[in-house]
Structures are given as structure tokens and as C-alpha cells.
Amino acid sequence: MHIDHPVAAPAVRPSNVDAAFLARLSDRFGEDCQTGQAIRDQHGKSEAHFTPMPPDAVVFARSTQDVADLVNLCRAAQVPIVPYGAGTSIEGHTLAVRGGVSINLSNMTRIVSVNAEDFDCTVEAGVRREELNLYLRDQGLFFPIDPGANATIGGMAATRASGTNAVRYGTMREAVLSLTVVTPDGKIVRTAQRARKSAAGYDLTRLFIGSEGTLGIITEVTLRLHAIPEMISSAVCGFDTLRGAVDAVVQSIQIGVPLARVEILDDMQMRAVNRWSKLDYPEVTTLFFEFHGSPAGVAEQVETVRELAAANGGGDFQWSNLPEERARLWKARHEAYYAAINLRAGAVGWTTDVCVPISRLPDCIEETKRDIAEAGLMAAILGHVGDGNFHVIFPIDPNRPEEFVAVAAINDRLVARALAMDGTCTGEHGIGLGKQSSLVAELGEDAVAMMRMIKQALDPDGLFNPGKIFAA
């Protein structure tokens, strides 16, 4: 059972899909057009708490031209289109609010080119980040953006993903050099060349990054790559207090330690990770570190951070230099969402995130934990402490609607708290269905009106992922 977000239940409207339109889809796409209930249901639900909203049909695209042809068919019939990659987004991005066609790009898996000497590559939108890194490994290169889920590159660009490596390598905003996009009028547009910088006109690339499929459908992405570090070392360290853990990270950054990853997990999240991944870490606020560089550089980083951690109430470091040990550690971190949901049998997940200036992170997390305790709810907290971004995962009993109401209230207070600290309502999940009112609270009516004008200019019929970012 799923229950709508109390403040973001969209009005469902008919999609103009009829037998004649479905026949045209079938003529053009053959078996790549599917209308079975099971496949539609799969594309109309998310891993979060939103009510399922299936499309009327699913089309599996195999090329940019397929996407353009579908857009032209849908535009002629005034049928909505919802892009779909791996389906791992959190804020309801892939739900078919007005029905229509879900366009699945997961078969677009071609690695178009790798320019090792220029540290970049071009891939189709359906390539997944783990498969890309396997392909690049023999060339001594890697793509660092790691949101946890094995998401598609196109989906990561559309939602402006970041994740565990962002403290050193940035987010998709910094990682993308160029895009190929199919626009709502069916045109195929390349937003930039491969040059590392350009002053040529408006920055169309950044316009589409984070647009959540509302302005165009991304079909190819040109990415910055990095050299695989000579040495990689990971560590886990528990702390007496949450503030001590954050202070250790802030001090490390202030003195220039180039942390590659640094994740914070609270006591409840550590309990969940231990149970789910069969680990035995102390169930206290814990930092997961990763260091990249030369052997001498990594050794220096490690010693500096160890001293700062000890000075801030950190316990013993548990080191992991072997690849298989590091993989196990980060696999546990990446499965933290499922670990948290499974703290309660049969629970559904409501996940939210905010981002604040790093100096305000302890206050924001501590006040949020008090809110959770006072409401008598269970929730796990984890985050990218080097960026000031953290997530709250509520495992909710789907048979108790009052829990959804209570979580919605906590989420509203969390967003208000983050905004009061000059932060943002979402560091990486996006707006989707769940944070439309928060977007207005953060940026104001005039800024959101400007966004609506851009949407109207590019998609005047409102067919591209309708109902997302802005209320219909």
C-alpha cells in the first residue's frame, strides 16, 4: 500500500491515449511498444512512498532517433511523455501523473567514444555508472559521481545527481561537458562541444542538468573522467558525539586534506547497516572515509585525519586497503536505504534530504533528531558530511496513515530549518512531486515564475514529464 505525499498529490488528468494512437506506436516501434499491465505498473511506481501512477504505454527506445520519433508522435496526439532510466529516483520523478507514454532509455547502452588523452567520454543515456567504470578501468580512468544506486547516466544528469564522491569530485553539474537532447518540438540538439570551457552563448548544458525531464529528453552525455588513483584507502571511525564527527570533517577540509569521500551515519543508521550487511560496528555516530592519491600522500592524509578525529572524540580507525574489503564497506553504505527501511517489517520508505552550510550541519541534524524522537517515530540519518547534505529515511507502516501525516510535518520543519540556515530543500534528490511547495519557499514566487516561463517557452503544450517541479 502506498499513500500520497500529503502536500503533493497531483490531479490526475486524461492523457488522450486511444486505440488509434496505440496503433501508431505499434507500427513505429513494434515489440518495443508494450501496453501490458505488469510493465505499465513497473514504470508507474517508485521506491518511495508515492501512490503508483502507471503510464498508458511503455516504449523502449534504442536510439536518439527513436526518441525524436516518439516525441513527434506524442506531440501530434497531445500525449504526455515521461522519461525513465533505472527507476531509482526518490521524489516520484518517473510517475505518469497524466498517464501517457513512459519512454524507457535503458536499452541505449552504447559507449560512443572514450578520449583517454582528453579525460572524457560520450555515452548513451541508458549506460549505468557501474558498467561505465568497468569499461574504463583498463584505460586507467574512472567516472567518480556515485549516488549510491546503480543509476543510468542520463537519469543522473536529469536529476543533477551527486553522492559520496562529491566532496572532492563535484556533482553531475561539474561532470557533464555536453548533452544530446530531444526537445519537445522533436528536434535533436547538442548543447556544447567537448572543450573544457566555453563562453559561447547561454549555457544550455546546465539548463537541462537537473531539469527532471521537463525540458528535454537526454539521450547522450559527454562526461569528464579522472585517473584512477595510485592508492585508495578507506576507514571507519565512531564518535562520542555527532558534533565531534562533523568538527573533525570541517577541520580536515579547512586545513586542505583532499578527502575523496566522507559519509556520516547516525546511531540508528549504523544499527540498520549492521543488521542488513551483517557487520559489527559500534552503533554510534560514525564516519566512513576514503582517501585517494599516492602512497605517501594517502599516508599523510590518513595520519592528519586520525589526529583530528581523536581530538574530537573519535575512537579507533578501522582501516581497509584491500579492494574487496573496501567494496564490502561501500556496499554496506550504498545499501543503507534498504537497511533503514527493513528496520521495520513490511515498511515503506519516505526519504528526504536537505543541504546546509557545513558549519550548521550539527545543529540541523541534532534538531531533526529531537523532532523525530518527540514524534515517537523511527528514522535513520546519513549524509555527505563534506557537503553539508544529509538524508532522513523513515520506515513507515503503510497501514497507519497517521504516520505519513507525522512524517510530512517533520519534513516541513526540516525544510524550514534548512532554509533558515541558508540551505536548500534538496541537495540531490530533486523536486519531483514531493517538494514543489518547498521550491517556492526557497527561491520565492518570482524565481519559480521565471522557471515556469522557461518551461512554457520550451514545452508550451506541457507534455514533458507534466506535474513535476511545478504543481499542475
C-alpha atoms as one frame of an Amber mdcrd trajectory, in Angstrom:
protein
   0.000   0.000   0.000   1.235   3.500  -0.844  -0.154   6.809   0.323   0.306
  10.120  -1.434   2.600  12.774  -0.048   0.048  14.871   1.886   1.121  18.135
   0.232   1.891  16.903  -3.249  -0.973  14.762  -4.509  -1.297  15.806  -8.183
  -4.567  15.980 -10.020  -4.690  13.085 -12.498  -5.978  14.079 -15.940  -6.736
  12.042 -19.076  -3.835  11.561 -21.491  -5.534  11.433 -24.929  -4.307   7.875
 -25.463  -6.698   5.917 -27.648  -6.586   2.826 -29.828  -5.565   4.789 -32.919
  -2.601   6.338 -31.124  -1.506   2.989 -29.698  -1.698   1.533 -33.219   0.641
   4.251 -34.486   3.078   3.477 -31.677   2.942  -0.216 -32.514   3.514   0.463
 -36.216   6.625   2.507 -35.451   8.130   0.589 -32.533   6.799  -2.958 -32.854
   7.637  -5.095 -29.826   9.442  -2.144 -28.249   5.992  -0.700 -27.511   4.300
  -2.528 -24.651   0.917  -1.993 -23.007   0.703  -4.966 -20.643  -0.447  -4.184
 -17.116   2.679  -5.586 -15.445   5.122  -3.485 -17.471   2.968  -0.380 -17.045
   2.770  -0.939 -13.286   6.559  -1.344 -13.132   7.010   2.054 -14.771   4.347
   3.718 -12.632   5.813   3.175  -9.193   8.876   4.300  -7.288  10.972   3.118
  -4.367   9.417   5.830  -2.222   6.010   6.354  -0.662   4.078   7.847  -3.577
   0.887   6.290  -4.921   1.589   4.330  -8.153   0.690   6.215 -11.348   1.182
   3.940 -14.374   1.528   5.183 -17.962  -0.791   4.024 -20.749   2.120   2.530
 -22.697   5.861   1.952 -22.402   8.226   2.453 -25.334  11.782   1.119 -25.185
  13.995   3.486 -27.176  17.151   2.195 -28.866  18.452   5.416 -30.435  18.145
   9.177 -30.337  16.050   8.967 -33.493  13.628   6.624 -31.702  13.185   9.266
 -29.034  12.646  12.018 -31.590  10.090   9.909 -33.469   8.178   9.172 -30.274
   8.178  12.842 -29.315   6.723  13.768 -32.706   4.002  11.116 -32.418   3.105
  12.236 -28.895   3.162  15.918 -29.817   0.764  15.333 -32.710  -1.640  13.494
 -30.403  -1.034  15.738 -27.359   0.066  12.755 -25.257   2.417  13.232 -22.249
   5.886  11.641 -22.188   7.725  10.547 -19.035  11.448   9.622 -19.346  12.523
   6.505 -17.452  16.026   5.193 -16.747  16.738   2.844 -13.846  13.751   3.981
 -11.766  15.895   4.771  -8.713  14.823   8.382  -8.153  13.281   9.262  -4.801
  10.832  12.133  -5.398   8.396  10.496  -7.828  10.115  11.743 -10.995   9.054
   8.796 -13.183   5.393   8.582 -12.183   2.906   9.185 -15.007   0.777  11.854
 -13.349  -1.285  12.337 -16.548  -0.793   8.886 -17.995   0.712   8.923 -21.478
   3.876   7.143 -22.570   6.830   6.166 -20.415   9.954   6.182 -22.593  12.479
   3.724 -21.211  16.052   4.527 -22.251  17.711   1.556 -20.533  18.455  -0.136
 -23.882  20.525   2.854 -25.015  23.740   1.420 -23.590  26.338   2.288 -26.219
  29.612   3.829 -25.087  30.035   6.120 -28.070  33.648   7.167 -27.521  36.382
   7.383 -24.910  39.016  10.079 -25.344  41.580   8.918 -22.816  44.072  11.654
 -23.627  41.386  14.283 -23.010  39.886  12.565 -19.953  36.363  12.462 -21.336
  33.862  10.047 -22.858  30.472  10.127 -24.553  27.811   7.577 -23.632  24.176
   6.959 -24.380  21.704   7.801 -21.647  20.993   4.209 -20.601  24.589   3.368
 -19.655  24.819   2.686 -15.912  27.614   4.145 -13.851  28.983   0.806 -12.611
  29.155  -0.638 -16.130  30.874   2.530 -17.353  33.565   2.229 -14.707  34.141
  -1.424 -15.563  34.623  -0.400 -19.194  37.004   2.434 -18.286  39.113   0.529
 -15.754  41.582  -0.958 -18.252  42.359   2.548 -19.505  43.233   3.786 -16.027
  40.204   6.071 -15.878  37.048   6.309 -13.800  33.843   8.307 -13.544  33.551
   9.466  -9.928  29.927  10.536  -9.439  28.387   7.925  -7.140  24.809   8.487
  -5.922  24.728   5.019  -4.369  22.216   3.403  -6.696  23.469   1.949  -9.981
  21.652   4.701 -11.842  21.763   5.479 -15.555  23.975   8.342 -16.685  21.035
  10.055 -18.373  18.964   9.874 -15.199  21.863  11.171 -13.145  22.177  14.189
 -15.451  18.422  14.803 -15.441  18.298  14.859 -11.631  21.670  16.594 -11.073
  22.900  13.648  -9.016  25.934  13.786  -6.758  26.663  11.365  -3.917  29.562
  10.030  -1.925  32.456  11.421  -4.004  31.065  14.932  -4.399  33.260  16.460
  -1.691  36.289  16.001  -3.970  34.968  15.465  -7.497  31.800  17.565  -7.544
  28.349  16.696  -8.872  26.838  15.997 -12.288  26.789  19.751 -12.812  30.593
  19.731 -12.888  30.959  16.304 -14.540  28.966  16.928 -17.733  30.617  18.661
 -20.681  27.834  18.303 -23.224  24.443  16.723 -23.837  22.406  15.499 -26.769
  18.778  16.329 -26.049  15.494  15.751 -27.841  13.363  18.839 -27.288   9.545
  18.995 -27.002   9.270  20.036 -30.667  11.110  16.886 -31.732  14.445  18.497
 -32.562  17.783  16.883 -31.696  20.079  19.435 -30.036  23.701  19.160 -28.908
  24.285  21.646 -26.122  28.084  22.081 -26.364  31.351  20.735 -27.777  33.956
  18.738 -25.811  36.039  21.761 -24.840  36.594  22.131 -21.090  35.284  25.684
 -21.115  33.289  27.908 -23.420  31.810  31.399 -23.438  29.595  30.685 -26.443
  26.108  31.901 -25.628  23.751  30.600 -22.963  24.865  27.544 -21.011  22.313
  25.126 -22.420  24.055  22.141 -20.861  23.393  23.377 -17.332  19.827  24.291
 -18.274  18.992  20.631 -18.886  21.018  19.207 -15.983  18.576  18.877 -13.111
  15.524  19.668 -15.265  13.999  16.264 -14.362  12.824  15.508 -17.902  10.569
  18.578 -18.031  12.511  20.491 -20.718  14.003  17.750 -22.886  14.924  14.068
 -23.015  18.662  13.464 -22.615  19.909  10.765 -24.997  23.717  11.175 -24.909
  26.084  12.607 -22.291  29.710  13.689 -22.603  31.458  13.307 -19.246  34.662
  14.412 -17.566  36.776  11.480 -16.400  39.586  11.146 -13.861  42.661   8.989
 -13.481  42.270   6.034 -11.142  44.241   6.963  -8.007  47.510   5.167  -7.380
  46.292   4.264  -3.901  42.838   4.140  -2.323  42.357   3.656   1.402  39.139
   3.528   3.440  38.459   3.900   7.141  35.569   3.768   9.597  35.582   5.721
  12.853  32.909   6.019  15.557  32.488   9.226  17.593  31.233  10.121  21.048
  29.060  12.910  19.620  27.623  13.949  16.298  29.157  17.398  16.676  32.586
  15.894  17.208  32.269  13.897  13.991  31.284  16.961  11.969  34.005  19.094
  13.556  36.631  16.501  12.563  35.499  16.764   8.946  35.291  20.568   8.949
  38.785  20.850  10.390  40.117  18.362   7.833  38.681  20.408   4.982  39.874
  23.695   6.475  43.495  22.553   6.525  43.282  21.228   2.975  43.004  17.452
   3.347  41.622  16.303  -0.053  39.032  13.863   1.285  37.641  11.734  -1.539
  34.622  10.522   0.401  33.364  11.202   3.886  29.945   9.932   4.935  28.186
  10.360   8.256  25.796   7.708   9.616  23.922   8.242  12.875  23.397   5.588
  15.538  20.106   4.359  14.063  21.602   4.069  10.585  24.562   2.113  11.982
  22.139  -0.261  13.705  20.379  -0.769  10.371  23.646  -1.266   8.460  24.892
  -3.825  10.992  21.697  -5.859  10.726  21.361  -5.640   6.939  25.005  -6.148
   5.962  25.953  -8.494   8.823  28.556  -6.100  10.279  29.503  -5.378  13.868
  30.453  -1.714  14.054  29.663   0.243  17.258  26.180   1.724  16.922  27.230
   5.323  17.392  27.589   8.292  15.054  30.163   7.060  12.542  32.234   8.464
   9.682  33.158   6.451   6.585  36.283   7.909   4.943  38.046   7.281   1.659
  41.405   8.741   0.656  42.848   8.891  -2.891  46.382   9.716  -4.026  49.963
   8.500  -3.988  51.053   6.125  -1.204  52.906   8.948   0.561  50.018  11.391
   0.077  47.428   8.953   1.368  49.562   8.111   4.393  49.838  11.817   5.225
  46.090  12.357   4.798  45.304   9.372   6.984  47.560  10.466   9.820  46.211
  14.014   9.783  42.578  12.897   9.872  43.319  10.302  12.563  44.744  13.030
  14.813  41.800  15.361  14.177  39.304  12.566  14.819  40.963  11.643  18.123
  40.892  15.283  19.198  37.137  15.387  18.540  36.088  12.238  20.371  36.733
   9.703  17.639  37.557   6.109  18.506  39.875   3.674  16.765  40.108   3.797
  12.988  39.258   0.540  11.242  41.324   0.539   8.056  40.591  -1.176   4.786
  43.153  -1.067   1.965  42.271  -4.281   0.136  39.830  -3.761  -2.764  37.464
  -6.490  -1.578  37.306  -5.016   1.927  36.660  -1.523   0.570  33.974  -2.901
  -1.741  32.232  -4.542   1.235  32.393  -1.321   3.234  30.913   0.848   0.496
  28.370  -1.772  -0.471  27.068  -1.523   3.093  26.884   2.271   2.732  25.154
   2.044  -0.643  22.528  -0.317   0.765  21.808   1.967   3.704  18.394   2.906
   2.283  17.233  -0.710   2.172  18.813  -1.325   5.565  16.848   1.539   7.091
  13.525   0.514   5.526  13.974  -3.015   6.823  14.284  -1.842  10.417  10.512
  -2.456  10.363   8.990  -5.460   8.659   6.694  -4.526   5.805   7.561  -0.817
   5.951   7.566   1.607   3.022  10.191   4.314   2.804   9.845   8.062   2.941
  13.234   9.617   2.238  14.016  13.304   2.314  17.187  15.373   2.071  18.394
  18.899   2.715  21.758  20.635   2.421  23.094  23.399   4.678  26.389  25.245
   5.073  28.681  22.686   6.671  29.110  24.708   9.878  25.346  24.415  10.505
  25.172  20.670   9.874  25.399  19.545  13.552  22.604  21.931  14.577  20.385
  20.834  11.697  20.840  17.117  12.367  20.525  17.417  16.155  17.296  19.432
  15.924  15.907  16.948  13.406  16.711  14.001  15.663  14.870  15.755  18.504
  11.861  16.228  16.221  11.860  12.534  15.356  12.145  11.449  18.990   9.383
  13.802  20.166   7.066  12.441  17.462   7.738   8.881  18.614   8.911   7.879
  15.129  11.830   5.828  13.884  14.247   7.250  11.301  17.835   6.808  10.183
  20.101   9.681   9.172  23.078   9.584   6.840  24.747  12.117   4.645  27.616
  13.546   2.693  29.085  15.450   5.598  31.735  17.199   3.494  28.967  18.963
   1.568  26.530  19.634   4.417  23.996  17.321   2.731  22.109  14.674   4.698
  19.201  12.289   4.223  16.490  11.154   6.635  14.930   7.756   5.951  11.608
   6.974   7.639  10.396   3.357   7.582   6.631   3.801   7.752   3.857   1.329
   8.468   1.663   1.560   5.325  -1.406   0.676   7.386  -1.050   3.709   9.642
  -1.902   6.895   7.723  -1.187   8.959  10.819   2.498   8.126  10.425   2.516
   9.710   6.965   0.954  12.852   8.391   3.533  12.982  11.197   6.444  12.469
   8.784   5.102  15.170   6.473   5.094  17.598   9.396   8.675  16.685  10.346
   9.735  17.049   6.719   8.172  20.509   6.537  10.006  21.581   9.692  13.249
  20.111   8.381  12.989  22.104   5.155  12.103  25.288   7.037  15.078  24.708
   9.343  17.456  24.208   6.413  16.203  27.313   4.627  16.594  29.374   7.807
  20.229  28.213   7.857  20.669  29.475   4.258  20.484  25.941   2.936  18.346
  24.196   0.325  15.273  21.978   0.445  17.091  19.278  -1.534  20.799  18.687
  -2.004  20.444  15.937  -4.592  17.021  14.253  -4.699  15.358  17.000  -6.722
  11.854  18.457  -6.571   9.737  15.934  -8.474   6.346  15.596  -6.810   7.383
  15.879  -3.192   8.984  19.307  -2.770   7.118  21.666  -5.063   5.965  23.972
  -2.270   9.465  23.858  -0.783  10.897  25.171  -4.049   8.722  28.270  -3.775
   9.669  28.713  -0.117  13.353  28.501  -1.006  13.554  30.693  -4.112  10.407
  32.805  -3.996   7.488  33.234  -6.364   9.419  35.379  -8.858  12.242  32.887
  -9.341   9.812  29.994  -9.745   7.759  32.088 -12.177  10.938  32.518 -14.250
  11.391  28.747 -14.277   7.792  28.361 -15.419   8.468  30.801 -18.264  11.395
  28.663 -19.420   9.196  25.568 -19.239   6.439  27.319 -21.210   8.878  28.539
 -23.864  10.395  25.104 -24.479   7.330  22.929 -23.805   4.254  25.072 -24.495
   1.939  22.044 -24.563   3.202  20.805 -21.186   3.811  17.262 -22.430   7.282
  16.590 -20.991   7.006  14.949 -17.558   3.985  17.023 -16.536   3.245  17.602
 -12.871   6.900  17.563 -11.824   8.798  20.508 -10.240   5.711  22.757 -10.514
   2.201  21.960  -9.391  -0.075  21.480 -12.400
